């Protein structure tokens, strides 16, 4: 086959919207998961990069969104926080409380606030400004 392969999937507009939210919620969960394990590695004195590479040997684990940066933990940007908040609000409005998704947001807020504290302690010029701008 030459050129890109295309896959078409037929669903309702509502289902397509939920699929988009589900994709970004999954990526947010994955980022939170690897950040948690980076902290666990640090607590045990284990090398995060070695642990990550060993984990990625499992063919069921995709490498995308598995980097956990000490200097920029958690997720930011526009899509993941926006979509996670949107699906939490929509699910709540529909009568369901998505506790796992709420915890992903809480974990991310904790990772990002810890970095603000660490940046202030390091007293890096502009570190507080750059950390705040990532939100």
DSSP file (Angstrom, degrees, kcal/mol; ACC not computed):
  #  RESIDUE AA STRUCTURE BP1 BP2  ACC     N-H-->O    O-->H-N    N-H-->O    O-->H-N    TCO  KAPPA ALPHA  PHI   PSI    X-CA   Y-CA   Z-CA
    1    1 A X              0   0    0      0, 0.0     2,-0.4     0, 0.0     4,-0.1   0.000 360.0 360.0 360.0 133.9    0.0    0.0    0.0
    2    2 A X        +     0   0    0      2,-0.1     0, 0.0     0, 0.0     0, 0.0  -0.829 360.0  10.9-105.2 146.2    1.3    3.4   -0.9
    3    3 A X  S    S-     0   0    0     -2,-0.4     2,-0.1     2,-0.1     0, 0.0  -0.077 104.6 -32.4  81.2 176.4    0.4    6.6    1.0
    4    4 A X        -     0   0    0      1,-0.1     2,-0.3     0, 0.0    -2,-0.1  -0.400  59.1-125.7 -72.3 143.9   -1.4    7.0    4.3
    5    5 A X        -     0   0    0     -2,-0.1     2,-0.4    -4,-0.1    -1,-0.1  -0.691  23.5-150.8 -85.7 140.8   -4.0    4.5    5.3
    6    6 A X        -     0   0    0     -2,-0.3     2,-0.5     2,-0.0     0, 0.0  -0.926   8.2-164.6-116.1 139.5   -7.4    6.0    6.2
    7    7 A X        -     0   0    0     -2,-0.4     2,-0.4     2,-0.0    -2,-0.0  -0.985   4.9-161.4-121.4 130.6   -9.8    4.6    8.6
    8    8 A X        -     0   0    0     -2,-0.5     2,-0.4     2,-0.0    -2,-0.0  -0.916   5.6-172.7-112.0 138.3  -13.4    5.7    8.7
    9    9 A X        -     0   0    0     -2,-0.4     2,-0.5     2,-0.0    -2,-0.0  -0.988  14.0-145.0-133.0 122.9  -15.6    5.1   11.7
   10   10 A X        +     0   0    0     -2,-0.4     2,-0.3     6,-0.0    -2,-0.0  -0.766  38.9 131.8 -94.5 127.4  -19.3    6.0   11.7
   11   11 A X        -     0   0    0     -2,-0.5    -2,-0.0     0, 0.0     2,-0.0  -0.953  55.4 -80.4-158.6 172.7  -20.9    7.2   14.8
   12   12 A X     >  -     0   0    0     -2,-0.3     4,-2.5     1,-0.1     5,-0.2  -0.305  42.2-109.4 -76.0 165.0  -23.1   10.0   16.1
   13   13 A X  H  > S+     0   0    0      2,-0.2     4,-2.2     1,-0.2     5,-0.2   0.892 121.5  52.8 -60.6 -40.0  -21.9   13.5   16.8
   14   14 A X  H  > S+     0   0    0      2,-0.2     4,-2.2     1,-0.2    -1,-0.2   0.928 110.2  47.2 -61.4 -46.0  -22.4   12.8   20.5
   15   15 A X  H  > S+     0   0    0      1,-0.2     4,-2.5     2,-0.2    -2,-0.2   0.890 110.6  52.2 -63.8 -40.0  -20.3    9.6   20.3
   16   16 A X  H  X S+     0   0    0     -4,-2.5     4,-2.1     2,-0.2    -1,-0.2   0.894 109.2  50.4 -62.9 -39.8  -17.6   11.4   18.3
   17   17 A X  H  X S+     0   0    0     -4,-2.2     4,-2.1     2,-0.2    -2,-0.2   0.919 111.4  47.1 -64.3 -44.3  -17.4   14.1   21.0
   18   18 A X  H  X S+     0   0    0     -4,-2.2     4,-2.9     1,-0.2    -2,-0.2   0.879 108.8  55.9 -66.1 -37.5  -17.1   11.5   23.8
   19   19 A X  H  X S+     0   0    0     -4,-2.5     4,-2.5     2,-0.2    -1,-0.2   0.930 107.8  48.7 -59.2 -44.9  -14.4    9.7   21.8
   20   20 A X  H  X S+     0   0    0     -4,-2.1     4,-2.0     1,-0.2    -2,-0.2   0.927 113.6  46.0 -61.7 -45.5  -12.3   12.9   21.6
   21   21 A X  H  X S+     0   0    0     -4,-2.1     4,-2.5     1,-0.2    -1,-0.2   0.894 111.4  53.1 -63.2 -39.4  -12.7   13.5   25.3
   22   22 A X  H  X S+     0   0    0     -4,-2.9     4,-2.3     2,-0.2    -2,-0.2   0.906 107.0  51.9 -64.1 -41.8  -11.9    9.9   26.0
   23   23 A X  H  X S+     0   0    0     -4,-2.5     4,-2.1     1,-0.2    -1,-0.2   0.946 114.5  41.4 -58.6 -49.9   -8.7   10.1   24.0
   24   24 A X  H  X S+     0   0    0     -4,-2.0     4,-2.3     1,-0.2    -2,-0.2   0.844 112.9  53.3 -72.2 -32.6   -7.4   13.2   25.8
   25   25 A X  H  X S+     0   0    0     -4,-2.5     4,-2.4     2,-0.2    -1,-0.2   0.897 109.2  50.7 -65.8 -39.0   -8.5   11.8   29.2
   26   26 A X  H  X S+     0   0    0     -4,-2.3     4,-2.5     2,-0.2    -2,-0.2   0.926 110.6  48.0 -63.3 -44.9   -6.6    8.7   28.6
   27   27 A X  H  X S+     0   0    0     -4,-2.1     4,-2.5     1,-0.2    -2,-0.2   0.901 111.6  50.5 -63.4 -40.0   -3.5   10.7   27.6
   28   28 A X  H  X S+     0   0    0     -4,-2.3     4,-2.4     2,-0.2    -1,-0.2   0.907 110.9  49.3 -63.1 -41.6   -3.9   12.8   30.8
   29   29 A X  H  X S+     0   0    0     -4,-2.4     4,-2.6     2,-0.2    -2,-0.2   0.901 110.6  50.8 -63.6 -40.5   -4.2    9.6   32.9
   30   30 A X  H  X S+     0   0    0     -4,-2.5     4,-2.4     2,-0.2     5,-0.2   0.916 110.3  48.4 -64.9 -43.5   -1.1    8.2   31.2
   31   31 A X  H  X S+     0   0    0     -4,-2.5     4,-2.0     1,-0.2    43,-0.3   0.920 113.5  47.7 -62.0 -43.7    1.0   11.3   31.9
   32   32 A X  H  X S+     0   0    0     -4,-2.4     4,-2.2     1,-0.2    -2,-0.2   0.904 110.4  53.2 -63.7 -41.1   -0.2   11.3   35.5
   33   33 A X  H  X S+     0   0    0     -4,-2.6     4,-2.1     1,-0.2    -2,-0.2   0.929 110.8  44.6 -59.9 -48.7    0.6    7.6   35.8
   34   34 A X  H  X S+     0   0    0     -4,-2.4     4,-2.0    31,-0.2    -1,-0.2   0.857 111.5  53.6 -69.7 -32.8    4.2    8.0   34.6
   35   35 A X  H  X S+     0   0    0     -4,-2.0     4,-1.9    -5,-0.2    -1,-0.2   0.895 108.3  50.9 -65.6 -38.2    4.7   11.1   36.8
   36   36 A X  H  X S+     0   0    0     -4,-2.2     4,-2.0     1,-0.2    -2,-0.2   0.924 111.4  47.2 -63.1 -44.4    3.6    9.0   39.8
   37   37 A X  H  X S+     0   0    0     -4,-2.1     4,-2.6     2,-0.2    -1,-0.2   0.811 106.2  57.9 -70.9 -28.2    6.0    6.3   39.0
   38   38 A X  H  X S+     0   0    0     -4,-2.0     4,-2.2     2,-0.2    -1,-0.2   0.932 108.6  46.9 -62.3 -43.0    8.8    8.8   38.5
   39   39 A X  H  X S+     0   0    0     -4,-1.9     4,-2.2     2,-0.2    -2,-0.2   0.890 110.8  52.2 -64.2 -39.5    8.2    9.9   42.1
   40   40 A X  H  X S+     0   0    0     -4,-2.0     4,-1.8     2,-0.2     6,-0.2   0.920 108.7  50.5 -63.1 -43.4    8.1    6.2   43.2
   41   41 A X  H  X>S+     0   0    0     -4,-2.6     5,-2.7     1,-0.2     4,-0.8   0.923 109.9  50.1 -59.5 -44.3   11.5    5.6   41.5
   42   42 A X  H ><5S+     0   0    0     -4,-2.2     3,-0.6     1,-0.2    -1,-0.2   0.897 108.2  53.4 -61.1 -40.4   12.9    8.7   43.3
   43   43 A X  H 3<5S+     0   0    0     -4,-2.2    -1,-0.2     1,-0.2    -2,-0.2   0.851 114.9  40.8 -63.7 -34.4   11.6    7.4   46.6
   44   44 A X  H 3<5S-     0   0    0     -4,-1.8    -1,-0.2    -5,-0.1    -2,-0.2   0.490 112.5-116.7 -91.0  -4.3   13.3    4.1   46.1
   45   45 A X  T <<5 +     0   0    0     -4,-0.8     2,-0.3    -3,-0.6    -3,-0.2   0.748  67.2 144.5  73.4  22.3   16.5    5.6   44.7
   46   46 A X      < -     0   0    0     -5,-2.7     2,-0.6    -6,-0.2    -1,-0.3  -0.662  58.7-106.4 -93.3 150.5   15.8    3.8   41.3
   47   47 A X     >  -     0   0    0     -2,-0.3     4,-2.3     1,-0.2     5,-0.2  -0.667  23.2-153.9 -78.9 116.9   16.7    5.4   38.0
   48   48 A X  H  > S+     0   0    0     -2,-0.6     4,-3.0     1,-0.2     5,-0.2   0.888  92.4  54.0 -57.7 -42.5   13.4    6.5   36.3
   49   49 A X  H  > S+     0   0    0      1,-0.2     4,-2.4     2,-0.2    -1,-0.2   0.883 109.6  47.2 -65.1 -38.5   14.9    6.2   32.8
   50   50 A X  H  > S+     0   0    0      2,-0.2     4,-2.3     1,-0.2    -1,-0.2   0.923 113.9  47.6 -66.3 -44.6   16.0    2.6   33.3
   51   51 A X  H  X S+     0   0    0     -4,-2.3     4,-2.4     2,-0.2    -2,-0.2   0.928 112.7  49.3 -62.3 -45.2   12.6    1.6   34.9
   52   52 A X  H  X S+     0   0    0     -4,-3.0     4,-2.5     1,-0.2    -2,-0.2   0.930 110.8  49.2 -60.9 -46.7   10.7    3.4   32.0
   53   53 A X  H  < S+     0   0    0     -4,-2.4     4,-0.5     1,-0.2    -1,-0.2   0.894 111.9  48.9 -62.7 -39.5   12.8    1.6   29.3
   54   54 A X  H >< S+     0   0    0     -4,-2.3     3,-0.9     1,-0.2     4,-0.3   0.904 111.4  49.9 -63.9 -41.2   12.2   -1.8   31.0
   55   55 A X  H >< S+     0   0    0     -4,-2.4     3,-1.6     1,-0.2    -2,-0.2   0.884 104.6  58.2 -63.3 -40.4    8.5   -1.0   31.2
   56   56 A X  T 3< S+     0   0    0     -4,-2.5    -1,-0.2     1,-0.3    -2,-0.2   0.599  87.2  76.9 -70.8  -9.8    8.4   -0.1   27.5
   57   57 A X  T <  S+     0   0    0     -3,-0.9     2,-0.5    -4,-0.5    -1,-0.3   0.743  73.0  93.5 -68.7 -21.7    9.7   -3.5   26.6
   58   58 A X  S X  S-     0   0    0     -3,-1.6     3,-2.1    -4,-0.3    -3,-0.0  -0.619  77.6-143.5 -71.3 119.5    6.2   -4.8   27.2
   59   59 A X  T 3  S+     0   0    0     -2,-0.5    -1,-0.2     1,-0.3    -3,-0.1   0.655  95.8  65.9 -63.8 -13.3    4.5   -4.7   23.8
   60   60 A X  T 3  S+     0   0    0      2,-0.0     2,-0.6     1,-0.0    -1,-0.3   0.639  88.2  80.3 -80.2 -12.7    1.2   -3.7   25.4
   61   61 A X  S <  S-     0   0    0     -3,-2.1     2,-0.3    -6,-0.2    -1,-0.0  -0.847  71.0-150.6-101.4 120.2    2.7   -0.4   26.5
   62   62 A X        -     0   0    0     -2,-0.6    -2,-0.0     1,-0.1    -3,-0.0  -0.709  11.9-138.3 -85.9 137.8    2.9    2.4   23.9
   63   63 A X    >   +     0   0    0     -2,-0.3     3,-1.3    -7,-0.1     4,-0.2   0.708  67.9 109.5 -73.0 -19.6    5.8    4.8   24.4
   64   64 A X  T 3  S+     0   0    0      1,-0.3    -2,-0.1     2,-0.1     0, 0.0  -0.314  88.4   9.1 -60.3 137.6    3.8    8.0   23.5
   65   65 A X  T 3  S+     0   0    0      1,-0.1    -1,-0.3   -34,-0.0   -31,-0.2   0.787  95.5 113.1  63.9  32.4    3.2   10.2   26.5
   66   66 A X    <   +     0   0    0     -3,-1.3     2,-0.4   -32,-0.1    -2,-0.1   0.372  41.0 107.1-112.1   3.8    5.5    8.2   28.8
   67   67 A X        -     0   0    0     -4,-0.2     2,-0.5     2,-0.0   -32,-0.1  -0.674  49.5-166.6 -80.5 133.9    8.2   10.8   29.4
   68   68 A X        -     0   0    0     -2,-0.4     2,-0.5   -34,-0.1     5,-0.1  -0.962   7.3-156.4-122.9 112.5    8.1   12.3   32.9
   69   69 A X    >   -     0   0    0     -2,-0.5     3,-0.6     3,-0.5     5,-0.0  -0.763  13.0-151.9 -95.8 127.2   10.2   15.4   33.2
   70   70 A X  T 3  S+     0   0    0     -2,-0.5     3,-0.5     1,-0.2    -1,-0.1   0.864  99.9  47.7 -61.6 -35.5   11.5   16.4   36.6
   71   71 A X  T 3  S+     0   0    0      1,-0.2    -1,-0.2    -3,-0.1    48,-0.0   0.613 125.5  26.8 -84.6 -11.6   11.5   20.1   35.6
   72   72 A X  S <  S-     0   0    0     -3,-0.6    -3,-0.5     2,-0.0    -1,-0.2  -0.472  81.4-179.7-147.7  70.5    8.0   20.1   34.0
   73   73 A X        +     0   0    0     -3,-0.5    -3,-0.1    38,-0.3   -41,-0.1  -0.265  46.1  12.9 -74.3 159.6    5.8   17.5   35.7
   74   74 A X  S    S-     0   0    0    -43,-0.3     2,-0.3    37,-0.1    -5,-0.2  -0.232  93.6 -61.5  78.8-166.7    2.3   16.7   34.8
   75   75 A X        +     0   0    0    -47,-0.0     2,-0.2     2,-0.0    37,-0.1  -0.904  51.8 154.8-122.2 150.8    0.4   17.9   31.8
   76   76 A X        +     0   0    0     -2,-0.3     5,-0.4    36,-0.0     4,-0.4  -0.396  24.7  97.1-140.9-141.0   -0.5   21.4   30.6
   77   77 A X  S    S-     0   0    0     57,-0.9     4,-0.1    -2,-0.2     5,-0.1  -0.321  83.5 -70.8  77.9-163.9   -1.2   23.0   27.3
   78   78 A X  S  > S+     0   0    0      3,-0.1     4,-1.4     2,-0.1     5,-0.2   0.874 115.1  47.8 -97.8 -45.8   -4.7   23.6   25.9
   79   79 A X  H  > S+     0   0    0      3,-0.2     4,-3.1     2,-0.2     5,-0.4   0.942 106.1  47.7 -72.8 -51.7   -6.3   20.3   25.0
   80   80 A X  H  > S+     0   0    0     -4,-0.4     4,-2.4     1,-0.2     5,-0.2   0.949 118.0  38.3 -63.0 -52.0   -5.8   17.9   27.9
   81   81 A X  H  > S+     0   0    0     -5,-0.4     4,-2.4     2,-0.2     5,-0.2   0.924 119.6  48.8 -63.1 -41.1   -6.9   20.2   30.8
   82   82 A X  H  X S+     0   0    0     -4,-1.4     4,-2.2     1,-0.2    -2,-0.2   0.945 115.6  42.0 -62.9 -49.1   -9.7   21.7   28.7
   83   83 A X  H  X S+     0   0    0     -4,-3.1     4,-2.5    -5,-0.2     5,-0.2   0.873 113.4  52.3 -70.0 -36.2  -11.1   18.4   27.6
   84   84 A X  H  X S+     0   0    0     -4,-2.4     4,-2.0    -5,-0.4    -1,-0.2   0.938 112.5  45.3 -64.4 -45.3  -10.7   16.8   31.0
   85   85 A X  H  X S+     0   0    0     -4,-2.4     4,-2.3    -5,-0.2    -2,-0.2   0.890 112.8  52.6 -62.8 -38.7  -12.6   19.6   32.7
   86   86 A X  H  X S+     0   0    0     -4,-2.2     4,-2.7    -5,-0.2    -2,-0.2   0.921 110.7  44.3 -66.4 -44.3  -15.3   19.5   29.9
   87   87 A X  H  X S+     0   0    0     -4,-2.5     4,-2.7     2,-0.2     5,-0.2   0.861 112.7  52.9 -72.0 -32.6  -16.0   15.8   30.2
   88   88 A X  H  X S+     0   0    0     -4,-2.0     4,-2.2    -5,-0.2    10,-0.3   0.939 113.3  43.9 -63.0 -45.6  -16.1   16.0   34.0
   89   89 A X  H  X S+     0   0    0     -4,-2.3     4,-2.6     2,-0.2    -2,-0.2   0.923 115.3  47.7 -65.5 -44.5  -18.6   18.8   33.8
   90   90 A X  H  X S+     0   0    0     -4,-2.7     4,-1.6     2,-0.2    -2,-0.2   0.915 113.1  47.9 -65.0 -42.9  -20.7   17.2   31.1
   91   91 A X  H  <>S+     0   0    0     -4,-2.7     5,-2.9     2,-0.2     4,-0.2   0.912 112.3  49.7 -63.8 -41.5  -20.7   13.8   33.0
   92   92 A X  H ><5S+     0   0    0     -4,-2.2     3,-1.5    -5,-0.2    -2,-0.2   0.915 109.4  51.3 -62.5 -43.2  -21.7   15.6   36.2
   93   93 A X  H 3<5S+     0   0    0     -4,-2.6    -1,-0.2     1,-0.3    -2,-0.2   0.817 107.7  54.0 -62.8 -29.8  -24.5   17.5   34.4
   94   94 A X  T 3<5S-     0   0    0     -4,-1.6    -1,-0.3     2,-0.2    -2,-0.2   0.444 128.2 -99.1 -84.9   0.1  -25.7   14.1   33.1
   95   95 A X  T < 5S+     0   0    0     -3,-1.5     2,-0.4     1,-0.3    -3,-0.2   0.568  88.1 112.1  98.2   9.8  -25.8   12.7   36.6
   96   96 A X      < -     0   0    0     -5,-2.9     2,-0.8    -6,-0.2    -1,-0.3  -0.962  54.6-148.1-119.4 134.1  -22.6   10.8   36.8
   97   97 A X        -     0   0    0     -2,-0.4     2,-1.8    -3,-0.1     3,-0.2  -0.857  10.0-153.1-100.7 104.7  -19.6   11.8   39.0
   98   98 A X     >  +     0   0    0     -2,-0.8     4,-2.1   -10,-0.3     5,-0.2  -0.532  21.0 173.5 -79.8  83.1  -16.4   10.7   37.2
   99   99 A X  H  > S+     0   0    0     -2,-1.8     4,-2.3     1,-0.2    -1,-0.2   0.866  73.6  53.8 -62.2 -40.3  -14.2   10.3   40.3
  100  100 A X  H  > S+     0   0    0      1,-0.2     4,-2.0     2,-0.2    -1,-0.2   0.932 109.8  47.8 -61.4 -44.8  -11.2    8.8   38.4
  101  101 A X  H  > S+     0   0    0      1,-0.2     4,-1.8     2,-0.2    -1,-0.2   0.886 110.5  52.0 -64.4 -38.0  -11.1   11.8   36.1
  102  102 A X  H  X S+     0   0    0     -4,-2.1     4,-2.2     1,-0.2    -1,-0.2   0.898 108.6  51.4 -62.8 -39.3  -11.4   14.2   39.0
  103  103 A X  H  X S+     0   0    0     -4,-2.3     4,-3.0     2,-0.2     5,-0.2   0.855 104.6  56.3 -67.6 -34.4   -8.4   12.4   40.6
  104  104 A X  H  X S+     0   0    0     -4,-2.0     4,-2.4     2,-0.2    -1,-0.2   0.935 109.3  46.5 -60.9 -45.4   -6.4   12.8   37.5
  105  105 A X  H  X S+     0   0    0     -4,-1.8     4,-2.4     2,-0.2    -2,-0.2   0.908 113.1  49.6 -62.0 -42.0   -6.9   16.6   37.6
  106  106 A X  H  X S+     0   0    0     -4,-2.2     4,-2.2     2,-0.2    -2,-0.2   0.913 111.0  48.9 -64.3 -43.1   -6.0   16.6   41.3
  107  107 A X  H  X S+     0   0    0     -4,-3.0     4,-2.7     1,-0.2    -2,-0.2   0.923 111.4  49.7 -62.3 -44.0   -2.9   14.6   40.8
  108  108 A X  H  X S+     0   0    0     -4,-2.4     4,-2.7     1,-0.2     5,-0.2   0.914 109.4  51.1 -62.4 -42.4   -1.8   16.9   38.0
  109  109 A X  H  X S+     0   0    0     -4,-2.4     4,-2.3     1,-0.2    -1,-0.2   0.895 110.8  49.8 -61.4 -39.3   -2.4   20.0   40.1
  110  110 A X  H  X S+     0   0    0     -4,-2.2     4,-2.3     2,-0.2    -2,-0.2   0.938 111.6  47.6 -65.1 -46.8   -0.3   18.4   42.9
  111  111 A X  H  X S+     0   0    0     -4,-2.7     4,-1.6     1,-0.2   -38,-0.3   0.926 115.1  45.6 -59.5 -44.9    2.6   17.6   40.4
  112  112 A X  H  X S+     0   0    0     -4,-2.7     4,-1.5     1,-0.2    -1,-0.2   0.861 112.5  49.4 -71.1 -35.0    2.5   21.1   38.9
  113  113 A X  H  X S+     0   0    0     -4,-2.3     4,-1.9    -5,-0.2    -1,-0.2   0.864 107.2  55.8 -72.2 -34.1    2.3   22.9   42.3
  114  114 A X  H  X S+     0   0    0     -4,-2.3     4,-2.6     1,-0.2    -2,-0.2   0.895 105.7  52.6 -61.1 -38.6    5.2   20.8   43.6
  115  115 A X  H  X S+     0   0    0     -4,-1.6     4,-2.7     1,-0.2    -1,-0.2   0.886 105.4  53.8 -65.6 -38.0    7.3   22.1   40.7
  116  116 A X  H  X S+     0   0    0     -4,-1.5     4,-1.9     2,-0.2    -1,-0.2   0.914 111.0  46.5 -60.7 -41.6    6.4   25.7   41.5
  117  117 A X  H  X S+     0   0    0     -4,-1.9     4,-2.1     2,-0.2    -2,-0.2   0.931 113.3  48.0 -65.4 -46.0    7.7   25.1   45.1
  118  118 A X  H  X S+     0   0    0     -4,-2.6     4,-2.3     1,-0.2    -2,-0.2   0.886 110.6  52.2 -63.4 -38.6   10.9   23.4   43.8
  119  119 A X  H  X>S+     0   0    0     -4,-2.7     5,-1.1     1,-0.2     4,-1.0   0.896 109.6  49.1 -64.4 -39.8   11.5   26.2   41.3
  120  120 A X  H  <5S+     0   0    0     -4,-1.9    -2,-0.2     1,-0.2    -1,-0.2   0.890 110.7  50.2 -67.2 -38.3   11.1   28.8   44.1
  121  121 A X  H  <5S+     0   0    0     -4,-2.1    -2,-0.2     1,-0.2    -1,-0.2   0.887 109.1  51.0 -66.4 -39.1   13.6   26.9   46.3
  122  122 A X  H  <5S-     0   0    0     -4,-2.3    -1,-0.2    -5,-0.2    -2,-0.2   0.742  98.6-145.9 -69.0 -21.5   16.1   26.6   43.5
  123  123 A X  T  <5 +     0   0    0     -4,-1.0     2,-0.3     1,-0.2    -3,-0.2   0.895  29.2 175.8  54.7  44.8   15.7   30.4   43.0
  124  124 A X    > < -     0   0    0     -5,-1.1     3,-2.2     1,-0.1     4,-0.5  -0.640  40.4-102.2 -78.1 134.4   16.2   30.1   39.3
  125  125 A X  T 3  S-     0   0    0     -2,-0.3    -1,-0.1     1,-0.3    -2,-0.0  -0.381 104.1  -1.5 -58.3 125.2   15.8   33.5   37.5
  126  126 A X  T 3> S+     0   0    0     -2,-0.2     4,-2.7     1,-0.1    -1,-0.3   0.473  94.7 124.5  76.4   2.0   12.4   33.5   35.9
  127  127 A X  H <> S+     0   0    0     -3,-2.2     4,-2.3     1,-0.2     5,-0.2   0.890  73.4  48.4 -66.2 -37.0   11.6   30.0   37.1
  128  128 A X  H  > S+     0   0    0     -4,-0.5     4,-2.4     2,-0.2    -1,-0.2   0.920 112.7  49.1 -67.4 -41.3    8.4   31.0   38.8
  129  129 A X  H  > S+     0   0    0      1,-0.2     4,-2.2     2,-0.2    -2,-0.2   0.934 113.8  44.9 -62.8 -45.6    7.2   33.0   35.8
  130  130 A X  H  X S+     0   0    0     -4,-2.7     4,-0.9     1,-0.2    -1,-0.2   0.878 113.5  50.4 -68.6 -35.6    7.9   30.1   33.4
  131  131 A X  H  < S+     0   0    0     -4,-2.3     4,-0.4    -5,-0.2     3,-0.4   0.901 111.9  47.7 -67.6 -39.4    6.3   27.6   35.7
  132  132 A X  H >< S+     0   0    0     -4,-2.4     3,-1.3     1,-0.2    -2,-0.2   0.881 106.7  57.0 -68.6 -37.4    3.2   29.8   36.0
  133  133 A X  H 3< S+     0   0    0     -4,-2.2    -1,-0.2     1,-0.3    -2,-0.2   0.734  94.6  67.1 -67.3 -21.8    3.0   30.3   32.3
  134  134 A X  T 3<        0   0    0     -4,-0.9   -57,-0.9    -3,-0.4    -1,-0.3   0.728 360.0 360.0 -71.1 -19.4    2.8   26.6   31.7
  135  135 A X    <         0   0    0     -3,-1.3    -1,-0.3    -4,-0.4    -2,-0.1   0.501 360.0 360.0 -71.3 360.0   -0.6   26.4   33.4
